[in-house]
Amino acid sequence: MTQRVIVCGGAGYVGSHAARALAGAGYLPVVVDSLSGGHADAVRWGPLEQLDIRKTAALADVMLAHAPVAVLHFAASIEVGIGEREPLAFYDNNVAGTISVLAAMKQAGVGRLVFSSTCAVYGAAAPPLTEEMPHRPGSVYGRTKSMVETIIADTARVQGLKAACLRYFNAAGAAPDGLTGERHDPETHLIPLALAAAAGRGQGLNVFGTDYDTPDGTALRDYVHVCDLADAHVAAVRWLEDAEAGAHAFNLGTGEPLSVLQVMAAVQRATGLAVPHTLGPRRPGDVPVLTADTSKARTVLGFAPRLSDIDTIVRTAWAFHRRQWGL
Ligand SMILES: NC(=O)c1ccc[n+]([C@@H]2O[C@H](COP(=O)([O-])OP(=O)(O)OC[C@H]3O[C@@H](n4cnc5c(N)ncnc54)[C@H](O)[C@@H]3O)[C@@H](O)[C@H]2O)c1
């Protein structure tokens, strides 16, 4: 019988690509999503259970009905600025939400968890960032993810849970066939915003900070293609089967950071259009460089990004957005 995997947040950006990768690897992804931020039409590779993960009893019923081999947990509030303004809502969704997922897994006897964590747990630590570095999150969002990692580790210790906390750097790009891509509301990520600016949608791109100690003065980030992230989830599900109980952290990036101006140049190459922009001051809380040491994921999970060069990332994102925007 086809093995099932519960994908909490599978109607969202990264989760929908992971569901597709699971299906490609022979699993049936069962998406649990409230559709608070995701899209029903992004659920194409298995059933959708429309449900808030904080409804523990209903979530446990879904798990009992499907008897999954693992849970992938993407469901969260993700917009950093909103977290600063509404911390209680963020802690409720991200921390209480994960406690509910863990409780439901316990009730249903599910032993493997892959959790969407983030490089935001490192805060302003000096790069390259390794998994052993202490957490110093500089935002409510980062603190929710750091707390959840602690909760997962404590739960794993007593419950025998096997968990992978995948710390993504900057997820970007779209499926090469254009079926799925990034659709956040509000959108705060650089590549979709730069593409929108190039397409003449909105007010143009704001470049936050031009006086960082970086080669061109703008901030450096580590962009990783969403399909490479998706593949890493499948690898984690498989690796966890024989792993020791506990919470295992993995960075997922490329280790080759790019500046805002380099990304804008890639957008111009992909679209043939200039990116209207305004150069402005630094944004509070932003750090100059975020880049991953990915050696652990490469060695242990066999993580080998295939699509994470910036031209492929931007080309696939542009194809997706053109279709969305009717261009
Ligand atoms: N996108 C990135 O660059 C990035 C980077 C690092 C980490 N992450 C993490 O990856 C995960 C997925 O990010 P994304 O960009 O796909 O976000 P997204 O908003 O596109 O997807 C999140 C999904 O979770 C669902 N959801 C939220 N709260 C829920 C709840 N209480 N019950 C049920 N469903 C709920 C939303 O409807 C949405 O479909 C998040 O946990 C995020 O923190 C993302």
The ligand as a Gaussian input file, in Angstrom:
#p B3LYP/6-31G(d) Opt

LIG

0 1
 N        9.613000      30.866000       2.351000
 C       10.814000      30.941000       2.927000
 O       11.766000      31.545000       2.384000
 C       11.056000      30.263000       4.249000
 C       12.321000      30.377000       4.831000
 C       12.553000      29.744000       6.059000
 C       11.542000      29.019000       6.663000
 N       10.307000      28.957000       6.096000
 C        9.257000      28.203000       6.791000
 O        8.693000      27.296000       5.865000
 C        7.295000      27.100000       6.149000
 C        6.512000      27.326000       4.883000
 O        6.761000      28.639000       4.391000
 P        5.995000      29.155000       3.099000
 O        6.804000      30.243000       2.509000
 O        5.595000      28.007000       2.288000
 O        4.698000      29.803000       3.784000
 P        3.186000      29.806000       3.260000
 O        2.483000      30.898000       4.000000
 O        3.146000      29.841000       1.771000
 O        2.648000      28.386000       3.746000
 C        2.212000      28.150000       5.050000
 C        0.946000      27.335000       4.964000
 O        0.534000      27.014000       6.287000
 C       -0.861000      27.207000       6.381000
 N       -1.159000      27.491000       7.796000
 C       -0.712000      28.512000       8.550000
 N       -1.195000      28.416000       9.795000
 C       -1.972000      27.295000       9.831000
 C       -2.734000      26.643000      10.835000
 N       -2.825000      27.132000      12.080000
 N       -3.384000      25.500000      10.521000
 C       -3.306000      24.983000       9.267000
 N       -2.613000      25.566000       8.275000
 C       -1.949000      26.700000       8.552000
 C       -1.163000      28.347000       5.448000
 O       -2.516000      28.358000       5.021000
 C       -0.204000      28.081000       4.297000
 O       -0.790000      27.255000       3.317000
 C        6.960000      28.057000       7.273000
 O        6.954000      27.341000       8.482000
 C        8.092000      29.060000       7.241000
 O        8.344000      29.597000       8.522000
 C       10.043000      29.562000       4.899000

